[in-house]
Amino acid sequence: MNKIKEQIKEKWLDYWEKNRTWIITSCQYNGYRKTPDNGRRPRSEFIIVVLTILSSQFAQTWLEIFYSLNSNEDDIVKALGLDFDPDLELKKRQDSEQQAHLIPANDPKQLPQTLEKHR
């Protein structure tokens, strides 16, 4: 289930990133939800609809189960690990990607070959 949750999270963040402008406009009219990370996110119903569009297989398999256990959309979004501010999460993802590309300063084996030539 953790792998599925991570895939869903990535799909949601990619969708948010590409459609952020109009989603924010929509949220100004339809409201936001506060998040545990002191941010805000779209309403749970919106997130669930987007997930249904992004992954019909997920919707057919898992959403039916979730709704049969608990029909509260806020609880479903929390159970899926999506109760976060997407902008804050995108910033974390960006920082993590930048960090992954940094070269340790103390390890000459990690230096690119072009830098090795100039040493």
C-alpha positions in Angstrom: 0.0 0.0 0.0 2.9 2.4 0.7 4.1 2.1 -2.9 0.6 2.8 -4.2 0.3 5.8 -1.9 3.7 7.2 -3.1 2.6 6.7 -6.8 -0.6 8.5 -6.1 1.2 11.3 -4.3 3.6 11.8 -7.2 0.7 11.8 -9.7 -1.2 14.4 -7.6 1.9 16.6 -7.3 2.6 16.4 -11.0 -1.0 17.3 -11.8 -1.0 20.2 -9.2 2.3 21.5 -10.7 0.9 21.6 -14.3 -2.5 22.9 -13.3 -1.8 25.0 -10.3 -3.0 28.4 -11.7 -6.6 27.3 -12.5 -6.8 25.1 -9.4 -5.9 28.0 -7.1 -8.6 30.1 -8.9 -11.1 27.4 -8.3 -10.1 27.1 -4.7 -10.7 30.8 -4.2 -14.3 30.1 -5.0 -14.7 26.6 -3.6 -12.5 26.8 -0.5 -9.4 25.3 0.9 -8.7 22.8 3.7 -6.0 23.6 6.3 -3.2 21.0 6.4 -1.1 19.6 9.2 2.0 21.3 7.6 0.4 24.7 8.3 -0.5 25.1 4.6 -3.6 24.6 2.6 -4.9 22.2 -0.1 -8.0 21.9 -2.3 -11.1 20.3 -0.9 -11.0 16.5 -0.6 -13.7 16.0 -3.1 -11.6 17.7 -5.7 -8.5 15.6 -5.0 -10.5 12.4 -5.2 -12.0 13.4 -8.6 -8.5 14.2 -9.9 -7.2 10.8 -8.7 -10.1 9.1 -10.4 -9.1 10.8 -13.7 -5.4 10.2 -13.3 -5.8 6.5 -12.4 -9.0 4.8 -13.2 -7.5 1.5 -12.1 -6.8 3.0 -8.6 -10.4 4.4 -8.5 -12.0 1.1 -9.4 -9.8 -1.0 -7.0 -9.2 1.2 -4.0 -11.8 4.0 -3.8 -14.6 1.6 -3.7 -13.0 -0.1 -0.7 -12.3 3.2 1.0 -15.8 4.5 0.5 -17.3 1.2 1.8 -15.2 1.6 5.0 -15.6 5.3 5.4 -17.4 7.7 3.1 -15.8 10.8 4.6 -13.6 12.3 1.8 -11.3 14.1 4.3 -10.6 10.8 6.0 -9.9 9.1 2.6 -7.5 11.9 1.6 -5.7 11.5 5.0 -5.5 7.7 4.6 -4.0 8.2 1.2 -1.3 10.5 2.6 -2.5 13.5 0.6 -3.4 15.8 3.5 -0.6 18.3 2.8 0.0 21.6 1.1 1.0 20.7 -2.5 3.2 23.8 -2.9 5.1 23.0 0.3 5.5 19.4 -0.9 6.7 20.4 -4.3 9.3 22.6 -2.6 10.5 19.6 -0.5 10.7 17.5 -3.7 12.7 20.2 -5.5 15.0 20.6 -2.6 15.5 16.9 -2.4 16.3 16.6 -6.1 18.8 19.4 -5.8 20.4 17.8 -2.8 20.7 14.5 -4.7 22.8 16.2 -7.4 25.3 17.8 -5.0 28.8 16.3 -4.9 30.4 15.6 -1.6 33.3 18.0 -1.3 35.6 15.6 0.5 35.5 12.7 -1.9 37.6 13.3 -5.1 36.3 10.0 -6.6 32.9 11.8 -6.9 34.3 14.7 -8.9 33.3 14.8 -12.6 36.0 13.9 -15.0 36.1 17.4 -16.4 37.1 18.7 -13.0 39.6 16.0 -12.6 41.5 17.2 -15.6 41.9 20.7 -14.1 43.2 19.5 -10.7 
